[in-house]
Amino acid sequence: MSRLSVAVIGAGMGGLAAAAALRSAGLDVAVYEQAGGFGRVGAGIQQSPNALKVLRRLGLEQRLKDIGFQPKMRCYREAASGAILWERRHEDEFERRYGAPHLLLHRAELHGALLSIAPAEIIHRSKKLVGYRQDTARVSLAFADGTTASADAVVAADGVHSIVREQMLGREEPRFTGRVAYRTTFPASLLGDLQLEDSTKWMSDDRHIVIYYVNPRKDELYFVTSTPEPDFNVESWSQEGDLDQLRAAYASFHPDVRAVLAACPRVHKWALVERDPLPAWTDGRVALLGDACHPMTPYMAQGAATSIEDAAVLARCLEGVGSSGVAEALRLYERTRKPRTSWIQAVSSSNDIVQIRERQDELYEYDAWTAPLAVRSMAS
């Protein structure tokens, strides 16, 4: 039996994780990315134990431990007074309890690590997908530059504005939450003598800011906000934010927060969007993954993590499957993943400490390599 071929649309976190996981399962993989190159956007990212367990099997855990920051403690504090609302101890306790660490790092470092395990020849850049067609045996892809490709299966990791999702389910804009995120990284030296906690979420009734270090040296700082701005809906990684507007929005917060914002040299700003769970993730030989099917607010730091989980489960479902079994394998992947991502979407959207605390164990104990798969359909 010839090896199954899979085309992955998108070379973000989910797409690269899918490529690595599928190759580890013995499949032929090609990745098609619309961008011509990858930049170092100023953004941090959290990789919780559920994601690290996937990345461990892909051979990346030690690299990420070396470049990422393991906080001793995560604090949730009241915005103005600094009173502690909740503390979570990390480091060795997290690894003992959940089987893997919790890392804070620069998004570009995680992307670079995933890129390092993808052979250069399988990644095709400047390939903007315009549509797909399929028959009983193959899926054909058409790109904006006039080229085409085909594969036994297609995995669409092409983000919240997925072209594949739109063709599969019809055009539907994701829902703007009325909130924006200001975020950036900058040298910690700009803070002078100010000593910050490893990772803190400062919360008021209608807004919050998360501040943490992104490497073991603690010389680079990251912050991200959730700020009400119902008239702004530009979803862009590169949109510049107005520092005066940002500082005014957090003028009532604790002096440590105000000091971080005062030291910040520039900031990016993007609209926070979400989507209700979709009615379907698959269309025959085509499946959605990550933000293409379950975009979520960042309040539980699970957007990339759940995409990485998707990759492992997808590889398990497709491993050893012949061409005739692709559609059912993709439906099995959907049935396995949708219940978990749906509740994570809902809890994250609530930004409710009580709900997040209650479901922490369920979130972090999960291992996508060993979690039970859904029951196969009787038709398989």
Contacts in CASP RR format, 6 or more apart in sequence:
PFRMAT RR
TARGET T0000
AUTHOR 0000-0000-0000
METHOD contacts of the structure
MODEL  1
MSRLSVAVIGAGMGGLAAAAALRSAGLDVAVYEQAGGFGRVGAGIQQSPN
ALKVLRRLGLEQRLKDIGFQPKMRCYREAASGAILWERRHEDEFERRYGA
PHLLLHRAELHGALLSIAPAEIIHRSKKLVGYRQDTARVSLAFADGTTAS
ADAVVAADGVHSIVREQMLGREEPRFTGRVAYRTTFPASLLGDLQLEDST
KWMSDDRHIVIYYVNPRKDELYFVTSTPEPDFNVESWSQEGDLDQLRAAY
ASFHPDVRAVLAACPRVHKWALVERDPLPAWTDGRVALLGDACHPMTPYM
AQGAATSIEDAAVLARCLEGVGSSGVAEALRLYERTRKPRTSWIQAVSSS
NDIVQIRERQDELYEYDAWTAPLAVRSMAS
1 322 0 8 1.000
3 26 0 8 1.000
3 27 0 8 1.000
3 28 0 8 1.000
4 27 0 8 1.000
4 28 0 8 1.000
4 152 0 8 1.000
4 153 0 8 1.000
4 318 0 8 1.000
4 320 0 8 1.000
4 321 0 8 1.000
4 322 0 8 1.000
4 323 0 8 1.000
4 326 0 8 1.000
5 27 0 8 1.000
5 28 0 8 1.000
5 29 0 8 1.000
5 30 0 8 1.000
5 151 0 8 1.000
5 152 0 8 1.000
5 153 0 8 1.000
6 22 0 8 1.000
6 27 0 8 1.000
6 28 0 8 1.000
6 29 0 8 1.000
6 30 0 8 1.000
6 151 0 8 1.000
6 152 0 8 1.000
6 153 0 8 1.000
6 154 0 8 1.000
6 155 0 8 1.000
6 318 0 8 1.000
7 29 0 8 1.000
7 30 0 8 1.000
7 31 0 8 1.000
7 32 0 8 1.000
7 139 0 8 1.000
7 141 0 8 1.000
7 149 0 8 1.000
7 150 0 8 1.000
7 151 0 8 1.000
7 153 0 8 1.000
7 154 0 8 1.000
7 155 0 8 1.000
8 15 0 8 1.000
8 18 0 8 1.000
8 19 0 8 1.000
8 22 0 8 1.000
8 29 0 8 1.000
8 30 0 8 1.000
8 31 0 8 1.000
8 32 0 8 1.000
8 154 0 8 1.000
8 155 0 8 1.000
8 157 0 8 1.000
9 32 0 8 1.000
9 129 0 8 1.000
9 141 0 8 1.000
9 154 0 8 1.000
9 155 0 8 1.000
9 156 0 8 1.000
9 157 0 8 1.000
9 158 0 8 1.000
9 163 0 8 1.000
9 164 0 8 1.000
10 31 0 8 1.000
10 32 0 8 1.000
10 33 0 8 1.000
10 34 0 8 1.000
10 156 0 8 1.000
10 157 0 8 1.000
10 158 0 8 1.000
10 159 0 8 1.000
11 19 0 8 1.000
11 31 0 8 1.000
11 32 0 8 1.000
11 33 0 8 1.000
11 35 0 8 1.000
11 38 0 8 1.000
11 115 0 8 1.000
11 118 0 8 1.000
11 123 0 8 1.000
11 125 0 8 1.000
12 33 0 8 1.000
12 111 0 8 1.000
12 114 0 8 1.000
12 157 0 8 1.000
13 110 0 8 1.000
13 111 0 8 1.000
13 114 0 8 1.000
13 304 0 8 1.000
13 307 0 8 1.000
13 308 0 8 1.000
14 157 0 8 1.000
14 289 0 8 1.000
14 290 0 8 1.000
14 304 0 8 1.000
14 307 0 8 1.000
14 308 0 8 1.000
14 310 0 8 1.000
14 311 0 8 1.000
15 31 0 8 1.000
15 155 0 8 1.000
15 157 0 8 1.000
15 289 0 8 1.000
15 307 0 8 1.000
15 311 0 8 1.000
16 31 0 8 1.000
16 111 0 8 1.000
16 114 0 8 1.000
16 115 0 8 1.000
16 118 0 8 1.000
17 54 0 8 1.000
17 55 0 8 1.000
17 58 0 8 1.000
17 114 0 8 1.000
17 307 0 8 1.000
17 308 0 8 1.000
17 310 0 8 1.000
17 311 0 8 1.000
17 312 0 8 1.000
18 155 0 8 1.000
18 157 0 8 1.000
18 289 0 8 1.000
18 310 0 8 1.000
18 311 0 8 1.000
18 314 0 8 1.000
18 315 0 8 1.000
19 29 0 8 1.000
19 31 0 8 1.000
19 118 0 8 1.000
19 122 0 8 1.000
20 58 0 8 1.000
20 114 0 8 1.000
20 117 0 8 1.000
20 118 0 8 1.000
20 311 0 8 1.000
21 54 0 8 1.000
21 58 0 8 1.000
21 311 0 8 1.000
21 312 0 8 1.000
21 314 0 8 1.000
21 315 0 8 1.000
22 29 0 8 1.000
22 155 0 8 1.000
22 311 0 8 1.000
22 314 0 8 1.000
22 315 0 8 1.000
22 318 0 8 1.000
23 29 0 8 1.000
24 57 0 8 1.000
24 58 0 8 1.000
24 315 0 8 1.000
25 315 0 8 1.000
25 316 0 8 1.000
25 318 0 8 1.000
25 319 0 8 1.000
25 320 0 8 1.000
26 319 0 8 1.000
27 315 0 8 1.000
27 318 0 8 1.000
27 319 0 8 1.000
29 122 0 8 1.000
30 122 0 8 1.000
30 124 0 8 1.000
30 149 0 8 1.000
30 151 0 8 1.000
31 118 0 8 1.000
31 122 0 8 1.000
31 123 0 8 1.000
31 124 0 8 1.000
32 124 0 8 1.000
32 127 0 8 1.000
32 129 0 8 1.000
32 141 0 8 1.000
32 143 0 8 1.000
32 149 0 8 1.000
33 123 0 8 1.000
33 124 0 8 1.000
33 125 0 8 1.000
33 126 0 8 1.000
33 127 0 8 1.000
34 126 0 8 1.000
34 127 0 8 1.000
34 128 0 8 1.000
34 129 0 8 1.000
34 158 0 8 1.000
35 125 0 8 1.000
35 126 0 8 1.000
36 125 0 8 1.000
36 126 0 8 1.000
37 125 0 8 1.000
38 108 0 8 1.000
38 111 0 8 1.000
38 112 0 8 1.000
38 115 0 8 1.000
39 108 0 8 1.000
40 106 0 8 1.000
40 108 0 8 1.000
41 107 0 8 1.000
41 108 0 8 1.000
41 237 0 8 1.000
41 238 0 8 1.000
41 268 0 8 1.000
42 106 0 8 1.000
42 107 0 8 1.000
42 108 0 8 1.000
42 183 0 8 1.000
42 184 0 8 1.000
42 185 0 8 1.000
42 222 0 8 1.000
42 268 0 8 1.000
43 106 0 8 1.000
43 107 0 8 1.000
43 183 0 8 1.000
43 184 0 8 1.000
43 185 0 8 1.000
43 222 0 8 1.000
43 224 0 8 1.000
43 237 0 8 1.000
43 268 0 8 1.000
44 104 0 8 1.000
44 105 0 8 1.000
44 106 0 8 1.000
44 107 0 8 1.000
44 183 0 8 1.000
44 185 0 8 1.000
44 214 0 8 1.000
44 222 0 8 1.000
44 224 0 8 1.000
45 104 0 8 1.000
45 105 0 8 1.000
45 106 0 8 1.000
45 107 0 8 1.000
45 110 0 8 1.000
45 301 0 8 1.000
45 304 0 8 1.000
46 102 0 8 1.000
46 103 0 8 1.000
46 104 0 8 1.000
46 301 0 8 1.000
46 305 0 8 1.000
47 55 0 8 1.000
47 64 0 8 1.000
47 102 0 8 1.000
47 103 0 8 1.000
47 104 0 8 1.000
47 105 0 8 1.000
47 110 0 8 1.000
47 304 0 8 1.000
47 305 0 8 1.000
48 102 0 8 1.000
48 301 0 8 1.000
48 302 0 8 1.000
48 305 0 8 1.000
48 363 0 8 1.000
48 364 0 8 1.000
49 94 0 8 1.000
49 95 0 8 1.000
49 98 0 8 1.000
49 99 0 8 1.000
49 100 0 8 1.000
49 101 0 8 1.000
49 102 0 8 1.000
49 364 0 8 1.000
49 365 0 8 1.000
50 98 0 8 1.000
50 100 0 8 1.000
50 305 0 8 1.000
50 309 0 8 1.000
50 363 0 8 1.000
50 364 0 8 1.000
50 365 0 8 1.000
50 366 0 8 1.000
50 367 0 8 1.000
50 368 0 8 1.000
51 304 0 8 1.000
51 305 0 8 1.000
51 308 0 8 1.000
51 309 0 8 1.000
52 61 0 8 1.000
52 64 0 8 1.000
52 100 0 8 1.000
52 101 0 8 1.000
52 102 0 8 1.000
52 103 0 8 1.000
53 99 0 8 1.000
53 100 0 8 1.000
53 366 0 8 1.000
53 367 0 8 1.000
53 368 0 8 1.000
53 369 0 8 1.000
54 308 0 8 1.000
54 309 0 8 1.000
54 311 0 8 1.000
54 312 0 8 1.000
54 368 0 8 1.000
54 369 0 8 1.000
55 61 0 8 1.000
55 64 0 8 1.000
55 113 0 8 1.000
55 308 0 8 1.000
56 100 0 8 1.000
57 312 0 8 1.000
57 369 0 8 1.000
58 117 0 8 1.000
59 117 0 8 1.000
60 113 0 8 1.000
60 114 0 8 1.000
60 117 0 8 1.000
61 100 0 8 1.000
63 113 0 8 1.000
63 116 0 8 1.000
64 103 0 8 1.000
64 105 0 8 1.000
64 109 0 8 1.000
64 110 0 8 1.000
64 113 0 8 1.000
65 101 0 8 1.000
65 103 0 8 1.000
66 216 0 8 1.000
67 105 0 8 1.000
67 109 0 8 1.000
67 113 0 8 1.000
67 215 0 8 1.000
67 216 0 8 1.000
68 103 0 8 1.000
68 104 0 8 1.000
68 105 0 8 1.000
68 109 0 8 1.000
68 214 0 8 1.000
68 215 0 8 1.000
68 216 0 8 1.000
69 103 0 8 1.000
69 104 0 8 1.000
69 105 0 8 1.000
69 198 0 8 1.000
69 212 0 8 1.000
69 213 0 8 1.000
69 214 0 8 1.000
69 215 0 8 1.000
69 216 0 8 1.000
69 218 0 8 1.000
70 90 0 8 1.000
70 91 0 8 1.000
70 101 0 8 1.000
70 102 0 8 1.000
70 103 0 8 1.000
70 104 0 8 1.000
70 216 0 8 1.000
71 90 0 8 1.000
71 91 0 8 1.000
71 102 0 8 1.000
71 104 0 8 1.000
71 198 0 8 1.000
71 199 0 8 1.000
71 212 0 8 1.000
71 213 0 8 1.000
72 89 0 8 1.000
72 90 0 8 1.000
72 91 0 8 1.000
72 198 0 8 1.000
73 87 0 8 1.000
73 88 0 8 1.000
73 89 0 8 1.000
73 90 0 8 1.000
73 197 0 8 1.000
73 198 0 8 1.000
73 199 0 8 1.000
74 87 0 8 1.000
74 88 0 8 1.000
74 90 0 8 1.000
74 198 0 8 1.000
74 199 0 8 1.000
74 200 0 8 1.000
74 201 0 8 1.000
75 84 0 8 1.000
75 86 0 8 1.000
75 87 0 8 1.000
75 88 0 8 1.000
75 197 0 8 1.000
75 199 0 8 1.000
75 200 0 8 1.000
75 201 0 8 1.000
76 84 0 8 1.000
76 85 0 8 1.000
76 86 0 8 1.000
76 87 0 8 1.000
76 200 0 8 1.000
76 201 0 8 1.000
76 203 0 8 1.000
76 353 0 8 1.000
77 83 0 8 1.000
77 84 0 8 1.000
77 85 0 8 1.000
77 200 0 8 1.000
77 201 0 8 1.000
77 202 0 8 1.000
77 203 0 8 1.000
77 254 0 8 1.000
78 84 0 8 1.000
78 85 0 8 1.000
78 202 0 8 1.000
78 203 0 8 1.000
78 204 0 8 1.000
79 202 0 8 1.000
79 203 0 8 1.000
79 204 0 8 1.000
79 207 0 8 1.000
79 208 0 8 1.000
79 252 0 8 1.000
79 253 0 8 1.000
79 254 0 8 1.000
79 257 0 8 1.000
80 204 0 8 1.000
80 252 0 8 1.000
80 253 0 8 1.000
80 254 0 8 1.000
81 254 0 8 1.000
82 202 0 8 1.000
82 254 0 8 1.000
85 203 0 8 1.000
85 353 0 8 1.000
86 353 0 8 1.000
86 357 0 8 1.000
88 360 0 8 1.000
90 101 0 8 1.000
90 102 0 8 1.000
90 198 0 8 1.000
91 101 0 8 1.000
94 100 0 8 1.000
94 101 0 8 1.000
94 102 0 8 1.000
94 364 0 8 1.000
95 101 0 8 1.000
97 364 0 8 1.000
98 361 0 8 1.000
98 364 0 8 1.000
98 365 0 8 1.000
102 364 0 8 1.000
104 199 0 8 1.000
104 212 0 8 1.000
104 213 0 8 1.000
104 214 0 8 1.000
104 222 0 8 1.000
105 214 0 8 1.000
105 215 0 8 1.000
106 185 0 8 1.000
106 214 0 8 1.000
106 215 0 8 1.000
106 220 0 8 1.000
106 222 0 8 1.000
109 214 0 8 1.000
109 215 0 8 1.000
110 304 0 8 1.000
115 123 0 8 1.000
124 149 0 8 1.000
126 145 0 8 1.000
127 143 0 8 1.000
127 145 0 8 1.000
127 147 0 8 1.000
128 143 0 8 1.000
128 144 0 8 1.000
128 145 0 8 1.000
129 141 0 8 1.000
129 142 0 8 1.000
129 143 0 8 1.000
129 144 0 8 1.000
129 158 0 8 1.000
129 163 0 8 1.000
129 164 0 8 1.000
130 142 0 8 1.000
130 143 0 8 1.000
130 144 0 8 1.000
130 163 0 8 1.000
131 141 0 8 1.000
131 142 0 8 1.000
131 163 0 8 1.000
131 164 0 8 1.000
131 167 0 8 1.000
132 139 0 8 1.000
132 140 0 8 1.000
132 141 0 8 1.000
132 142 0 8 1.000
132 154 0 8 1.000
132 164 0 8 1.000
132 167 0 8 1.000
132 286 0 8 1.000
133 139 0 8 1.000
133 140 0 8 1.000
133 142 0 8 1.000
134 140 0 8 1.000
134 283 0 8 1.000
134 284 0 8 1.000
134 285 0 8 1.000
134 286 0 8 1.000
137 152 0 8 1.000
137 323 0 8 1.000
138 150 0 8 1.000
138 151 0 8 1.000
138 152 0 8 1.000
138 285 0 8 1.000
139 150 0 8 1.000
139 151 0 8 1.000
139 152 0 8 1.000
139 153 0 8 1.000
139 154 0 8 1.000
139 285 0 8 1.000
139 286 0 8 1.000
140 148 0 8 1.000
140 149 0 8 1.000
140 150 0 8 1.000
141 148 0 8 1.000
141 149 0 8 1.000
141 150 0 8 1.000
141 151 0 8 1.000
141 154 0 8 1.000
142 148 0 8 1.000
143 149 0 8 1.000
152 285 0 8 1.000
152 322 0 8 1.000
152 323 0 8 1.000
152 326 0 8 1.000
153 285 0 8 1.000
153 286 0 8 1.000
153 287 0 8 1.000
153 318 0 8 1.000
153 326 0 8 1.000
153 330 0 8 1.000
154 164 0 8 1.000
154 285 0 8 1.000
154 286 0 8 1.000
154 287 0 8 1.000
155 287 0 8 1.000
155 288 0 8 1.000
155 289 0 8 1.000
155 314 0 8 1.000
156 162 0 8 1.000
156 163 0 8 1.000
156 164 0 8 1.000
156 165 0 8 1.000
156 286 0 8 1.000
156 287 0 8 1.000
156 288 0 8 1.000
156 289 0 8 1.000
156 292 0 8 1.000
157 289 0 8 1.000
157 290 0 8 1.000
157 291 0 8 1.000
157 292 0 8 1.000
157 307 0 8 1.000
158 164 0 8 1.000
158 165 0 8 1.000
158 292 0 8 1.000
159 290 0 8 1.000
159 291 0 8 1.000
159 292 0 8 1.000
159 295 0 8 1.000
160 174 0 8 1.000
160 235 0 8 1.000
160 273 0 8 1.000
160 275 0 8 1.000
160 291 0 8 1.000
160 292 0 8 1.000
160 295 0 8 1.000
161 174 0 8 1.000
161 235 0 8 1.000
162 288 0 8 1.000
162 291 0 8 1.000
162 292 0 8 1.000
162 293 0 8 1.000
164 286 0 8 1.000
164 288 0 8 1.000
164 292 0 8 1.000
165 278 0 8 1.000
165 288 0 8 1.000
165 292 0 8 1.000
165 293 0 8 1.000
166 172 0 8 1.000
168 280 0 8 1.000
168 283 0 8 1.000
168 286 0 8 1.000
168 288 0 8 1.000
169 278 0 8 1.000
169 279 0 8 1.000
169 280 0 8 1.000
172 275 0 8 1.000
174 273 0 8 1.000
174 274 0 8 1.000
174 275 0 8 1.000
174 295 0 8 1.000
175 273 0 8 1.000
175 274 0 8 1.000
175 275 0 8 1.000
175 276 0 8 1.000
176 233 0 8 1.000
176 271 0 8 1.000
176 272 0 8 1.000
176 273 0 8 1.000
177 271 0 8 1.000
177 272 0 8 1.000
177 273 0 8 1.000
177 274 0 8 1.000
177 297 0 8 1.000
178 228 0 8 1.000
178 229 0 8 1.000
178 230 0 8 1.000
178 232 0 8 1.000
178 233 0 8 1.000
178 271 0 8 1.000
178 272 0 8 1.000
179 226 0 8 1.000
179 227 0 8 1.000
179 228 0 8 1.000
179 229 0 8 1.000
179 271 0 8 1.000
179 272 0 8 1.000
180 225 0 8 1.000
180 226 0 8 1.000
180 227 0 8 1.000
180 229 0 8 1.000
180 232 0 8 1.000
180 269 0 8 1.000
180 270 0 8 1.000
180 271 0 8 1.000
180 272 0 8 1.000
181 224 0 8 1.000
181 225 0 8 1.000
181 226 0 8 1.000
181 227 0 8 1.000
181 269 0 8 1.000
181 270 0 8 1.000
181 271 0 8 1.000
181 272 0 8 1.000
181 298 0 8 1.000
182 223 0 8 1.000
182 224 0 8 1.000
182 225 0 8 1.000
182 227 0 8 1.000
182 241 0 8 1.000
182 246 0 8 1.000
182 267 0 8 1.000
182 268 0 8 1.000
182 269 0 8 1.000
183 222 0 8 1.000
183 223 0 8 1.000
183 224 0 8 1.000
183 225 0 8 1.000
183 267 0 8 1.000
183 268 0 8 1.000
183 269 0 8 1.000
183 270 0 8 1.000
184 222 0 8 1.000
184 223 0 8 1.000
184 264 0 8 1.000
184 266 0 8 1.000
184 267 0 8 1.000
184 268 0 8 1.000
185 214 0 8 1.000
185 220 0 8 1.000
185 221 0 8 1.000
185 222 0 8 1.000
186 220 0 8 1.000
186 221 0 8 1.000
186 263 0 8 1.000
186 264 0 8 1.000
186 265 0 8 1.000
186 266 0 8 1.000
187 219 0 8 1.000
187 220 0 8 1.000
187 221 0 8 1.000
188 213 0 8 1.000
188 218 0 8 1.000
188 219 0 8 1.000
188 220 0 8 1.000
188 221 0 8 1.000
189 219 0 8 1.000
190 263 0 8 1.000
190 264 0 8 1.000
190 265 0 8 1.000
191 221 0 8 1.000
191 259 0 8 1.000
191 260 0 8 1.000
191 263 0 8 1.000
192 263 0 8 1.000
194 256 0 8 1.000
194 259 0 8 1.000
194 260 0 8 1.000
196 211 0 8 1.000
196 213 0 8 1.000
196 221 0 8 1.000
196 256 0 8 1.000
196 260 0 8 1.000
198 212 0 8 1.000
198 213 0 8 1.000
199 210 0 8 1.000
199 211 0 8 1.000
199 212 0 8 1.000
199 213 0 8 1.000
200 210 0 8 1.000
200 211 0 8 1.000
200 212 0 8 1.000
200 256 0 8 1.000
201 208 0 8 1.000
201 209 0 8 1.000
201 210 0 8 1.000
202 208 0 8 1.000
202 209 0 8 1.000
202 210 0 8 1.000
202 211 0 8 1.000
202 253 0 8 1.000
202 254 0 8 1.000
202 257 0 8 1.000
203 353 0 8 1.000
204 252 0 8 1.000
204 253 0 8 1.000
206 228 0 8 1.000
207 225 0 8 1.000
207 226 0 8 1.000
207 227 0 8 1.000
207 228 0 8 1.000
207 249 0 8 1.000
207 250 0 8 1.000
208 225 0 8 1.000
208 226 0 8 1.000
208 351 0 8 1.000
209 223 0 8 1.000
209 224 0 8 1.000
209 225 0 8 1.000
209 226 0 8 1.000
209 250 0 8 1.000
209 253 0 8 1.000
209 257 0 8 1.000
210 223 0 8 1.000
210 224 0 8 1.000
210 225 0 8 1.000
211 221 0 8 1.000
211 222 0 8 1.000
211 223 0 8 1.000
211 257 0 8 1.000
211 260 0 8 1.000
212 221 0 8 1.000
212 222 0 8 1.000
212 223 0 8 1.000
213 220 0 8 1.000
213 221 0 8 1.000
213 222 0 8 1.000
214 220 0 8 1.000
214 221 0 8 1.000
214 222 0 8 1.000
221 260 0 8 1.000
223 260 0 8 1.000
223 261 0 8 1.000
223 264 0 8 1.000
224 298 0 8 1.000
225 246 0 8 1.000
225 249 0 8 1.000
225 250 0 8 1.000
226 272 0 8 1.000
226 297 0 8 1.000
226 298 0 8 1.000
226 299 0 8 1.000
226 351 0 8 1.000
227 246 0 8 1.000
227 249 0 8 1.000
232 269 0 8 1.000
232 271 0 8 1.000
233 271 0 8 1.000
234 269 0 8 1.000
234 270 0 8 1.000
234 271 0 8 1.000
235 270 0 8 1.000
235 271 0 8 1.000
235 273 0 8 1.000
236 270 0 8 1.000
237 268 0 8 1.000
237 270 0 8 1.000
238 268 0 8 1.000
239 268 0 8 1.000
239 269 0 8 1.000
239 270 0 8 1.000
240 266 0 8 1.000
240 267 0 8 1.000
240 268 0 8 1.000
240 269 0 8 1.000
241 266 0 8 1.000
241 267 0 8 1.000
241 268 0 8 1.000
241 269 0 8 1.000
242 269 0 8 1.000
243 261 0 8 1.000
243 264 0 8 1.000
243 266 0 8 1.000
243 267 0 8 1.000
246 261 0 8 1.000
246 264 0 8 1.000
246 267 0 8 1.000
247 258 0 8 1.000
247 261 0 8 1.000
247 262 0 8 1.000
250 257 0 8 1.000
250 258 0 8 1.000
250 261 0 8 1.000
251 258 0 8 1.000
272 297 0 8 1.000
272 298 0 8 1.000
273 295 0 8 1.000
274 295 0 8 1.000
274 296 0 8 1.000
274 297 0 8 1.000
274 345 0 8 1.000
274 349 0 8 1.000
275 294 0 8 1.000
275 295 0 8 1.000
276 345 0 8 1.000
277 294 0 8 1.000
277 338 0 8 1.000
277 341 0 8 1.000
277 342 0 8 1.000
277 345 0 8 1.000
278 288 0 8 1.000
278 293 0 8 1.000
278 294 0 8 1.000
280 334 0 8 1.000
281 287 0 8 1.000
281 288 0 8 1.000
281 293 0 8 1.000
281 330 0 8 1.000
281 333 0 8 1.000
281 334 0 8 1.000
281 337 0 8 1.000
281 338 0 8 1.000
282 288 0 8 1.000
282 327 0 8 1.000
282 330 0 8 1.000
282 331 0 8 1.000
282 333 0 8 1.000
282 334 0 8 1.000
284 326 0 8 1.000
284 327 0 8 1.000
284 330 0 8 1.000
285 326 0 8 1.000
285 327 0 8 1.000
285 330 0 8 1.000
286 330 0 8 1.000
287 314 0 8 1.000
287 330 0 8 1.000
287 333 0 8 1.000
287 334 0 8 1.000
289 307 0 8 1.000
289 310 0 8 1.000
289 311 0 8 1.000
289 314 0 8 1.000
290 303 0 8 1.000
290 306 0 8 1.000
290 307 0 8 1.000
290 310 0 8 1.000
290 341 0 8 1.000
291 303 0 8 1.000
291 307 0 8 1.000
293 341 0 8 1.000
294 306 0 8 1.000
294 338 0 8 1.000
294 341 0 8 1.000
294 342 0 8 1.000
294 344 0 8 1.000
294 345 0 8 1.000
295 303 0 8 1.000
296 302 0 8 1.000
296 303 0 8 1.000
296 306 0 8 1.000
296 341 0 8 1.000
296 344 0 8 1.000
296 345 0 8 1.000
296 348 0 8 1.000
296 349 0 8 1.000
297 348 0 8 1.000
297 349 0 8 1.000
297 351 0 8 1.000
298 348 0 8 1.000
299 348 0 8 1.000
299 349 0 8 1.000
299 350 0 8 1.000
299 351 0 8 1.000
299 356 0 8 1.000
300 344 0 8 1.000
300 347 0 8 1.000
300 348 0 8 1.000
300 356 0 8 1.000
300 363 0 8 1.000
302 344 0 8 1.000
302 348 0 8 1.000
302 363 0 8 1.000
306 340 0 8 1.000
306 341 0 8 1.000
306 344 0 8 1.000
308 368 0 8 1.000
309 337 0 8 1.000
309 340 0 8 1.000
309 366 0 8 1.000
309 368 0 8 1.000
310 333 0 8 1.000
310 337 0 8 1.000
310 341 0 8 1.000
310 368 0 8 1.000
311 368 0 8 1.000
312 368 0 8 1.000
312 369 0 8 1.000
313 333 0 8 1.000
313 336 0 8 1.000
313 337 0 8 1.000
313 368 0 8 1.000
313 371 0 8 1.000
313 373 0 8 1.000
314 330 0 8 1.000
314 333 0 8 1.000
316 369 0 8 1.000
316 373 0 8 1.000
317 329 0 8 1.000
317 330 0 8 1.000
317 332 0 8 1.000
317 333 0 8 1.000
317 336 0 8 1.000
317 373 0 8 1.000
318 326 0 8 1.000
318 329 0 8 1.000
318 330 0 8 1.000
318 333 0 8 1.000
321 329 0 8 1.000
325 380 0 8 1.000
328 376 0 8 1.000
328 377 0 8 1.000
328 379 0 8 1.000
328 380 0 8 1.000
331 377 0 8 1.000
332 373 0 8 1.000
332 374 0 8 1.000
332 376 0 8 1.000
332 377 0 8 1.000
332 380 0 8 1.000
335 374 0 8 1.000
335 375 0 8 1.000
336 371 0 8 1.000
336 372 0 8 1.000
336 373 0 8 1.000
336 374 0 8 1.000
340 366 0 8 1.000
343 359 0 8 1.000
344 363 0 8 1.000
347 355 0 8 1.000
347 356 0 8 1.000
347 359 0 8 1.000
END
